[in-house]
Amino acid sequence: MIILGIDPGSIRTGWGVVRRDGPAFRLVGAGTIHAGKDAELPARLHEIYQALCSVIATHAPTAIAVEDIFHARFASAAIKLGHARGVALLAGAQAGVPIAAYPPALVKRSIAGRGQADKTQVARIVGAILGLRTLPEVDATDALAIAITHAQATLAQRLPKPTRTQAPRAATGHTRLRTRA
């Protein structure tokens, strides 16, 4: 399974591709799309869209995982993030690739064991999981974390369900040893 993880942003969008071979993960590619801080929003969205279409064409993912929208402190930032996320969803849908979304806290919990982990901790763990000596940019490591989270979720869905068995019954009779003194 080849998974493209996307960490959308209207100025920087991170992407990361991992291959899952059984329980092991291998880095295929990662990067950050720099859409230009000073460019108008439509131009930035166009840049993100074209770059993601190129990544999809190059790496042919079998699944795409995108970070879900979270509650932002500033409404305008959340709206711009939503636009970038929409462009990512469009690129994946046009390619016919199944798309899943994961909230940031779930990704952090999946990777670092707690939903409040900071970006540095998540990046170090992603690097350890993938055996990286040097880490890509923070947006790319976030995207790799999203891809790994999806790979783990789909692996868990494919594992056989545990069967419920009854515990062996304990013997009900007690035997007393009698000793004479």
C-alpha positions in Angstrom: 0.0 0.0 0.0 1.3 3.4 -1.0 -0.2 6.3 1.1 0.1 10.0 0.3 -0.3 12.1 3.4 -1.2 15.8 3.0 -0.8 18.5 5.6 -2.8 21.4 3.9 -1.9 25.0 4.3 -2.5 28.0 2.1 1.1 29.1 2.2 2.9 25.8 2.8 1.4 22.4 2.1 3.3 19.4 3.3 3.2 16.0 1.5 4.7 12.7 2.3 4.5 9.3 0.7 5.1 6.1 2.6 4.9 2.5 1.5 3.6 -0.1 4.0 5.1 -3.5 3.6 3.3 -5.6 6.3 4.0 -3.9 9.6 7.0 -2.0 8.3 7.0 1.5 6.7 9.3 2.9 4.1 9.7 6.5 3.0 9.0 7.0 -0.7 9.1 10.8 -0.9 8.3 14.0 1.0 8.3 17.7 0.5 6.7 21.0 1.1 4.8 23.0 -1.5 5.7 26.7 -1.0 2.8 28.6 -2.6 4.2 32.0 -2.0 3.4 34.1 1.0 2.8 37.3 -1.0 0.7 35.8 -3.8 -3.0 36.1 -3.9 -5.0 33.2 -2.5 -6.3 32.0 -5.9 -2.7 31.8 -7.2 -1.5 29.9 -4.1 -4.4 27.4 -4.4 -3.6 26.9 -8.1 0.1 26.3 -7.2 -0.9 23.8 -4.5 -3.3 22.0 -6.8 -0.8 21.6 -9.6 2.0 20.4 -7.3 -0.3 17.8 -5.7 -1.5 16.6 -9.0 2.2 16.1 -10.0 2.9 14.3 -6.7 0.0 12.0 -7.3 1.0 11.3 -10.9 4.6 10.6 -9.9 4.0 8.3 -6.9 0.6 6.7 -7.8 -0.7 6.4 -4.2 -3.3 3.8 -3.5 -4.7 6.0 -0.7 -4.6 9.6 0.4 -4.9 10.8 4.0 -5.5 14.5 4.7 -5.4 16.3 8.0 -8.9 17.2 9.0 -10.0 20.8 9.8 -9.5 21.8 13.4 -11.0 24.7 15.3 -8.7 27.7 14.7 -8.5 30.8 16.8 -8.9 33.0 13.8 -11.8 32.4 11.4 -10.0 33.8 8.4 -7.1 31.4 8.9 -9.5 28.4 9.2 -11.2 29.5 6.0 -7.9 29.7 4.1 -6.9 26.3 5.5 -10.3 24.9 4.3 -9.6 26.2 0.8 -6.2 24.5 0.7 -7.8 21.3 2.1 -10.5 21.5 -0.6 -7.8 21.7 -3.3 -6.1 18.6 -1.9 -9.4 16.7 -1.8 -10.1 17.8 -5.4 -6.7 16.6 -6.6 -7.2 13.2 -5.0 -10.8 12.8 -6.2 -9.9 13.7 -9.7 -7.2 11.0 -9.6 -9.7 8.5 -8.3 -7.8 7.7 -5.2 -9.7 6.9 -2.0 -9.3 9.7 0.6 -9.5 9.6 4.4 -9.3 12.5 6.9 -7.8 12.4 10.4 -8.0 15.1 13.1 -4.7 16.5 14.2 -5.1 15.2 17.8 -5.7 11.7 16.5 -2.6 11.9 14.3 -0.5 13.0 17.3 -2.0 10.3 19.5 -1.3 7.7 16.9 2.3 8.7 16.4 3.4 10.0 19.8 0.9 8.4 22.2 -0.7 11.7 23.2 -2.9 14.2 21.4 -1.0 17.2 22.7 2.4 16.2 21.4 4.4 19.1 19.9 5.6 19.1 16.3 9.2 18.4 17.2 8.2 15.2 19.1 6.0 14.0 16.3 8.8 14.7 13.7 11.4 12.8 15.8 9.1 9.8 16.1 8.2 9.8 12.4 11.9 9.9 11.7 12.5 6.9 13.9 9.6 4.9 12.4 10.9 5.6 8.9 14.6 5.2 9.8 15.5 8.7 8.7 18.9 10.2 9.5 17.7 13.7 8.6 14.2 15.0 8.8 12.3 16.8 6.1 10.7 20.2 6.8 8.1 20.2 9.5 5.1 20.4 7.1 6.5 17.3 5.3 7.0 15.4 8.6 3.4 16.3 9.6 2.2 14.9 6.3 4.2 11.7 6.8 2.6 11.3 10.3 -0.8 11.6 8.6 0.2 8.9 6.1 1.5 6.6 8.8 -1.7 7.1 10.9 -3.8 6.0 7.9 -1.5 3.0 7.3 -1.9 1.9 10.9 -5.7 2.4 10.8 -6.1 0.3 7.7 -3.7 -2.4 9.1 -5.9 -2.5 12.2 -9.0 -2.9 10.1 -7.5 -5.9 8.3 -6.3 -7.8 11.3 -8.6 -10.7 12.2 -11.0 -10.0 15.0 -10.1 -11.8 18.2 -12.4 -14.7 19.0 -14.0 -14.9 22.3 -13.3 -18.1 24.1 -14.6 -19.2 27.5 -12.1 -19.5 30.2 -11.6 -23.0 31.5 -13.8 -23.8 34.4 -12.1 -24.1 37.7 -12.6 -27.4 39.6 -15.4 -27.0 42.1 -14.4 -29.8 44.5 -11.6 -29.3 46.9 -9.5 -32.1 48.2 -8.3 -31.7 51.7 -5.2 -33.3 52.9 -5.5 -34.5 56.4 -2.4 -35.1 58.4 -2.2 -36.6 61.8 0.2 -35.3 64.2 
